């Protein structure tokens, strides 16, 4: 139902293993809805996965290879961690930073790589392809886009208009019962 609820060439954000791997099985083994790009939030924190989405699945994003790929970097506390070589301009927070988790003073929240990537994909896509969140995706992972999600069954379609409890009753009924 998740895959069948998406329009052609849609992108579907899923939360984790339980709502992703069954979809990948259906796509890769059963050959069902291979046009839908399933984007796993848990994996969206890994540079190799982000590069795969960019290079193989052609998921829109405005980041260059050296802004994504982690290279060994010594942190101020002495740890060596993989961090991209170059920063990028974050249009949401209007600052340059690495695609690396950090504490945002303004919101007083940790900004995860997956959050930055969802924002980047949504902005780069600019409604070219249908963009969906699986209903299993928690509000904290929807990066403030809850009021732009139109319920269409087990997925919420990202729409430009803003509102509470947006729903397409015709698509909802079709996707849930047909």
Backbone bond lengths (Angstrom), bond angles and torsions (degrees), N, CA, C in turn:
res aa  C-N    CA-C-N  psi(-1)  N-CA   C-N-CA  omega(-1)  CA-C   N-CA-C  phi
1 X - - - 1.458 - - 1.527 112.34 -
2 X 1.330 116.95 -34.12 1.462 118.89 176.73 1.523 110.28 -60.60
3 X 1.317 116.78 -52.04 1.469 120.42 -177.87 1.521 111.92 -64.95
4 X 1.315 116.66 -43.57 1.461 120.65 -175.88 1.531 111.85 -69.87
5 X 1.316 117.87 -19.72 1.466 121.39 178.96 1.524 112.57 -79.47
6 X 1.328 117.21 -12.51 1.472 121.22 -177.17 1.527 110.80 -89.62
7 X 1.330 115.50 143.67 1.460 121.12 173.56 1.516 109.72 -73.11
8 X 1.319 116.13 166.73 1.459 122.98 -179.13 1.533 110.59 -54.11
9 X 1.326 115.82 136.60 1.463 124.73 178.20 1.526 113.45 61.77
10 X 1.334 117.02 22.14 1.456 120.82 179.60 1.523 112.58 -69.41
11 X 1.308 114.49 163.27 1.466 122.63 173.53 1.519 106.43 -116.99
12 X 1.327 116.42 131.32 1.457 121.80 -175.17 1.523 109.87 -123.36
13 X 1.322 116.54 116.77 1.461 122.31 176.40 1.528 108.09 -83.61
14 X 1.334 115.84 123.74 1.457 121.07 175.39 1.525 108.70 -114.75
15 X 1.318 115.76 162.69 1.457 119.97 -171.99 1.524 113.89 -85.44
16 X 1.312 117.68 -49.10 1.458 119.84 -174.21 1.514 111.59 -160.60
17 X 1.320 115.11 -158.65 1.465 121.47 -174.86 1.526 113.35 -57.31
18 X 1.337 116.99 -46.41 1.462 120.55 -171.43 1.523 113.64 -66.50
19 X 1.304 118.39 -28.17 1.465 118.78 178.60 1.531 112.53 -106.18
20 X 1.323 117.86 1.83 1.460 121.48 179.34 1.523 112.39 -105.39
21 X 1.325 117.04 -52.32 1.465 120.21 -173.42 1.528 113.01 -61.00
22 X 1.338 120.13 -38.23 1.467 118.00 175.04 1.538 112.32 -61.98
23 X 1.319 117.14 -35.20 1.473 120.35 178.49 1.520 110.49 -68.96
24 X 1.323 116.56 -42.10 1.467 119.69 178.17 1.531 110.79 -64.68
25 X 1.320 116.83 -35.95 1.469 119.71 175.59 1.525 109.64 -61.32
26 X 1.333 116.48 -49.98 1.467 120.34 -179.44 1.534 111.30 -58.45
27 X 1.323 116.50 -40.26 1.461 119.92 -179.19 1.523 112.57 -71.79
28 X 1.317 117.26 -46.46 1.461 121.20 -170.96 1.526 114.43 -87.39
29 X 1.321 117.42 -28.48 1.462 120.39 -178.60 1.529 110.80 -102.51
30 X 1.320 116.28 -48.83 1.462 120.50 -177.54 1.534 113.01 -87.14
31 X 1.353 116.20 -9.00 1.475 122.68 177.40 1.537 112.54 61.93
32 X 1.324 115.83 37.06 1.467 122.17 179.37 1.519 109.56 -99.11
33 X 1.312 117.12 128.28 1.466 125.13 173.99 1.527 113.23 47.53
34 X 1.316 115.36 53.94 1.457 120.76 178.92 1.524 112.37 -71.36
35 X 1.322 117.61 -9.81 1.466 121.38 178.13 1.526 112.27 -76.40
36 X 1.324 118.01 -21.46 1.464 122.01 -178.07 1.525 108.58 -80.56
37 X 1.329 116.17 127.32 1.458 121.26 177.86 1.525 108.82 -91.51
38 X 1.324 116.12 108.77 1.461 122.40 180.00 1.529 107.82 -86.68
39 X 1.328 115.39 122.28 1.464 121.77 -176.68 1.525 108.40 -115.40
40 X 1.324 116.15 113.21 1.453 123.16 -175.64 1.530 110.09 -87.50
41 X 1.338 116.11 121.64 1.472 120.34 -178.59 1.520 112.99 -61.22
42 X 1.308 117.72 -41.20 1.465 120.01 -178.48 1.523 110.94 -60.89
43 X 1.332 116.08 -43.10 1.465 120.03 -179.45 1.526 112.27 -76.28
44 X 1.328 116.67 -18.00 1.463 120.57 -177.67 1.525 112.35 -68.27
45 X 1.324 116.94 1.27 1.461 122.08 174.07 1.523 111.81 -93.79
46 X 1.342 117.09 -4.64 1.465 121.73 -175.46 1.527 111.01 -105.74
47 X 1.326 116.33 130.17 1.468 120.27 -177.47 1.524 112.50 -59.87
48 X 1.338 118.04 -40.64 1.464 120.76 -179.02 1.521 111.45 -60.60
49 X 1.341 116.47 -36.49 1.470 120.81 -179.56 1.536 110.62 -72.94
50 X 1.313 116.35 -42.25 1.468 120.49 178.06 1.532 109.56 -60.12
51 X 1.334 116.65 -43.62 1.474 120.18 178.69 1.525 111.46 -64.94
52 X 1.321 117.21 -36.42 1.465 121.01 176.43 1.531 110.32 -64.03
53 X 1.320 116.93 -43.49 1.463 120.28 177.75 1.524 110.59 -60.57
54 X 1.331 115.89 -42.33 1.468 121.54 -178.53 1.532 111.63 -69.09
55 X 1.327 116.79 -50.49 1.466 121.17 -171.52 1.522 114.14 -82.70
56 X 1.321 117.44 -41.68 1.461 120.62 -174.32 1.528 111.86 -94.19
57 X 1.327 116.47 -47.35 1.463 120.54 -175.80 1.519 113.55 -90.27
58 X 1.327 116.92 -5.28 1.472 122.46 177.04 1.526 112.58 54.97
59 X 1.333 115.49 40.04 1.463 120.89 174.32 1.519 106.98 -73.28
60 X 1.333 117.85 126.33 1.472 119.73 -178.85 1.522 111.77 -61.72
61 X 1.320 115.56 133.53 1.464 121.54 172.71 1.522 108.28 -159.61
62 X 1.318 115.27 151.27 1.465 121.34 -177.79 1.520 111.63 -105.40
63 X 1.315 117.21 48.87 1.452 121.44 179.83 1.518 109.30 -128.75
64 X 1.321 115.95 138.96 1.463 121.63 176.15 1.529 108.80 -85.80
65 X 1.318 114.90 165.25 1.461 122.05 -178.36 1.532 111.49 -53.00
66 X 1.338 117.71 -46.08 1.467 120.23 -176.95 1.532 113.40 -76.79
67 X 1.338 116.79 -3.59 1.462 120.61 172.26 1.529 110.91 -95.69
68 X 1.342 115.98 -6.37 1.462 121.80 -178.74 1.525 111.59 -112.10
69 X 1.323 117.05 -52.28 1.468 122.98 -172.66 1.524 111.58 -67.31
70 X 1.324 115.38 124.08 1.455 120.25 179.23 1.519 112.06 -76.93
71 X 1.307 115.31 138.36 1.467 122.09 174.34 1.529 106.90 -122.87
72 X 1.325 118.51 148.00 1.464 119.86 -179.38 1.535 111.12 -56.10
73 X 1.318 115.03 124.47 1.465 121.55 -176.73 1.525 109.32 -133.82
74 X 1.334 116.38 131.35 1.466 120.03 177.36 1.530 108.97 -83.00
75 X 1.321 115.40 123.77 1.461 121.72 179.53 1.531 109.25 -85.39
76 X 1.328 116.30 169.69 1.468 121.08 -177.43 1.529 112.20 -63.09
77 X 1.337 117.41 -24.70 1.466 119.86 179.60 1.534 112.19 -89.41
78 X 1.345 116.98 5.39 1.452 121.48 176.98 1.523 115.10 95.78
79 X 1.329 117.11 -16.05 1.473 119.70 178.71 1.522 109.91 -67.07
80 X 1.324 115.53 148.81 1.459 120.90 173.31 1.526 107.05 -108.88
81 X 1.326 115.15 119.45 1.471 121.03 -177.43 1.525 109.37 -131.30
82 X 1.341 116.70 155.53 1.467 118.56 176.28 1.535 110.52 -77.24
83 X 1.328 115.95 122.91 1.470 122.33 178.51 1.523 106.87 -140.04
84 X 1.336 117.77 141.96 1.466 118.72 178.79 1.527 111.85 -57.10
85 X 1.316 115.69 152.98 1.464 121.92 -178.24 1.527 111.81 -72.68
86 X 1.340 117.14 -31.41 1.464 120.70 -175.94 1.522 112.09 -121.58
87 X 1.321 114.44 149.65 1.465 121.14 175.13 1.526 109.15 -81.98
88 X 1.319 115.10 171.28 1.463 120.92 173.24 1.514 108.32 -137.24
89 X 1.324 116.18 159.93 1.459 121.02 178.10 1.518 108.47 -84.05
90 X 1.308 116.48 115.10 1.458 123.20 178.43 1.529 107.50 -85.31
91 X 1.343 117.89 107.42 1.461 120.26 -176.37 1.527 113.36 -70.55
92 X 1.319 117.83 -20.30 1.463 121.01 179.12 1.526 110.39 -75.00
93 X 1.327 116.30 -46.44 1.462 121.26 -177.15 1.520 112.77 -99.00
94 X 1.332 115.12 -1.68 1.465 122.86 177.06 1.530 112.60 51.52
95 X 1.314 114.11 49.90 1.451 120.52 179.47 1.526 109.34 -149.04
96 X 1.320 116.08 156.63 1.463 121.11 173.32 1.522 108.49 -91.13
97 X 1.315 116.24 132.35 1.457 120.87 174.46 1.525 108.94 -158.51
98 X 1.313 115.50 172.23 1.451 121.56 179.11 1.526 110.11 -82.17
99 X 1.309 116.68 155.47 1.457 122.16 170.76 1.530 105.61 -77.33
100 X 1.319 113.52 78.63 1.450 122.79 -171.89 1.522 106.49 -157.31
101 X 1.327 119.41 140.18 1.470 119.94 -178.10 1.533 111.59 -57.08
102 X 1.326 114.55 139.65 1.467 118.56 177.14 1.524 109.97 -153.15
103 X 1.322 115.16 163.22 1.455 121.51 178.27 1.515 108.95 -90.81
104 X 1.328 116.21 123.24 1.459 121.97 179.18 1.530 108.65 -93.51
105 X 1.321 115.76 113.17 1.475 121.30 -177.57 1.533 111.50 -59.42
106 X 1.323 117.39 -41.10 1.461 121.09 -175.15 1.534 112.06 -63.90
107 X 1.329 116.67 -49.27 1.466 120.00 -178.62 1.526 112.19 -88.00
108 X 1.332 116.12 -13.54 1.462 123.48 -176.74 1.535 111.34 57.70
109 X 1.340 114.60 41.76 1.463 121.39 179.37 1.518 109.76 -133.28
110 X 1.324 114.55 155.07 1.459 120.46 170.86 1.525 106.60 -78.39
111 X 1.309 117.17 127.13 1.459 122.42 177.07 1.527 106.81 -96.75
112 X 1.313 115.19 115.73 1.459 120.73 -177.47 1.529 110.27 -86.03
113 X 1.317 115.97 160.29 1.463 120.57 176.41 1.518 109.32 -58.92
114 X 1.327 117.88 -43.46 1.454 120.70 -179.45 1.526 111.45 -59.29
115 X 1.330 118.42 -35.55 1.463 121.71 178.02 1.527 110.69 -65.74
116 X 1.333 115.11 -46.72 1.472 119.60 179.52 1.522 110.25 -62.49
117 X 1.326 116.96 -37.71 1.457 120.51 -178.08 1.526 112.23 -71.62
118 X 1.329 118.09 -40.54 1.468 119.85 176.53 1.524 108.93 -60.40
119 X 1.318 116.86 -45.93 1.474 120.40 178.02 1.525 110.83 -59.52
120 X 1.333 116.51 -45.95 1.456 120.73 -177.96 1.520 111.58 -62.98
121 X 1.320 117.35 -43.64 1.462 121.22 -179.87 1.527 110.87 -65.33
122 X 1.317 116.61 -44.39 1.474 119.99 179.93 1.530 110.20 -60.82
123 X 1.321 117.30 -46.37 1.470 120.07 -179.33 1.524 112.05 -67.49
124 X 1.333 117.48 -42.33 1.466 120.45 -179.97 1.533 110.87 -67.16
125 X 1.313 116.94 -34.83 1.461 121.46 179.96 1.528 111.71 -68.77
126 X 1.337 116.40 -40.31 1.466 122.67 177.71 1.535 112.15 47.47
127 X 1.325 116.10 43.70 1.467 124.14 177.15 1.524 113.95 65.61
128 X 1.336 117.98 19.31 1.465 120.44 175.51 1.534 109.95 -67.07
129 X 1.322 116.63 -47.48 1.461 122.46 177.69 1.519 108.55 -111.91
130 X 1.328 117.99 147.55 1.469 119.54 175.90 1.530 109.62 -61.42
131 X 1.301 115.90 135.84 1.466 122.56 -176.57 1.522 108.13 -122.52
132 X 1.329 116.06 125.48 1.459 121.57 -174.92 1.525 111.14 -125.86
133 X 1.323 114.10 151.33 1.456 122.11 166.91 1.517 106.45 -112.08
134 X 1.343 117.39 129.93 1.458 119.84 171.05 1.524 107.43 -63.27
135 X 1.316 117.01 146.54 1.472 120.58 -179.82 1.528 111.12 -63.79
136 X 1.327 117.47 -15.04 1.465 122.00 177.89 1.531 112.23 -79.22
137 X 1.325 117.04 -7.28 1.467 121.14 -179.33 1.529 109.25 -78.53
138 X 1.332 118.43 123.99 1.469 119.94 -178.35 1.532 112.00 -69.52
139 X 1.321 116.62 151.97 1.471 120.60 178.83 1.528 113.33 -53.48
140 X 1.324 117.87 -33.43 1.467 120.81 -179.19 1.524 112.10 -64.35
141 X 1.320 117.33 -20.70 1.464 121.41 179.91 1.523 112.89 -98.05
142 X 1.307 116.86 1.72 1.468 120.85 -179.69 1.527 111.55 -95.34
143 X 1.293 116.91 9.48 1.464 126.89 174.20 1.531 113.99 39.87
144 X 1.343 115.85 47.78 1.460 120.31 175.63 1.514 114.69 78.10
145 X 1.318 118.47 13.80 1.461 121.55 -177.99 1.523 113.43 -99.79
146 X 1.324 117.47 9.34 1.468 121.09 -177.72 1.527 113.02 -53.61
147 X 1.306 117.22 -38.90 1.467 120.69 -177.94 1.519 113.30 -79.13
148 X 1.334 116.03 7.28 1.464 121.29 175.79 1.532 111.09 -119.67
149 X 1.319 116.45 12.27 1.458 120.99 -179.70 1.514 110.81 -98.99
150 X 1.322 115.50 122.10 1.459 121.38 178.85 1.530 108.27 -102.91
151 X 1.334 116.85 116.22 1.454 120.86 -176.68 1.529 110.28 -67.54
152 X 1.340 113.58 127.22 1.464 119.65 179.80 1.529 109.59 -133.81
153 X 1.304 117.01 43.31 1.456 122.22 -176.72 1.510 109.18 109.63
154 X 1.330 116.36 -126.65 1.461 120.70 179.78 1.522 112.30 -86.63
155 X 1.327 116.45 7.57 1.458 121.94 178.45 1.524 109.73 -131.46
156 X 1.319 114.78 154.84 1.459 121.70 172.33 1.517 107.82 -113.58
157 X 1.326 116.52 122.95 1.459 122.31 177.44 1.524 108.66 -83.09
158 X 1.324 116.87 131.08 1.460 120.97 175.67 1.525 108.22 -74.18
159 X 1.330 116.47 123.53 1.468 122.09 -178.66 1.526 109.51 -124.87
160 X 1.348 117.43 154.10 1.465 119.58 -178.65 1.531 113.51 -67.49
161 X 1.334 117.31 -34.66 1.458 118.63 -178.75 1.511 111.26 -71.17
162 X 1.314 115.53 155.87 1.455 121.70 -177.21 1.515 108.86 -114.51
163 X 1.316 116.23 142.13 1.455 120.60 176.91 1.508 111.10 176.88
164 X 1.290 115.41 164.57 1.468 121.86 177.49 1.518 108.68 -89.11
165 X 1.333 115.87 139.87 1.464 122.43 173.58 1.526 113.09 53.29
166 X 1.346 117.19 45.85 1.458 120.79 176.33 1.525 108.90 -68.09
167 X 1.323 115.91 139.86 1.459 120.14 -179.72 1.526 108.95 -152.67
168 X 1.310 115.20 142.44 1.456 121.82 171.84 1.524 104.85 -103.61
169 X 1.346 118.51 99.12 1.467 120.32 -171.84 1.532 113.67 -63.00
170 X 1.322 117.59 -33.62 1.461 120.30 -179.80 1.529 110.08 -67.90
171 X 1.348 116.69 -49.99 1.469 120.61 179.15 1.523 111.30 -66.30
172 X 1.330 115.86 -38.56 1.463 119.23 178.92 1.527 110.00 -58.26
173 X 1.320 116.51 -50.33 1.466 120.63 -178.98 1.534 110.55 -61.85
174 X 1.317 117.36 -46.25 1.453 120.79 -179.43 1.535 111.24 -61.37
175 X 1.325 115.60 -47.27 1.467 119.71 -177.60 1.512 113.28 -68.01
176 X 1.313 117.81 -30.56 1.464 120.29 -178.03 1.534 112.56 -86.80
177 X 1.318 117.66 -32.70 1.445 119.41 -170.22 1.535 115.42 -118.39
178 X 1.303 117.19 -11.23 1.455 119.21 -179.96 1.508 110.79 -118.17
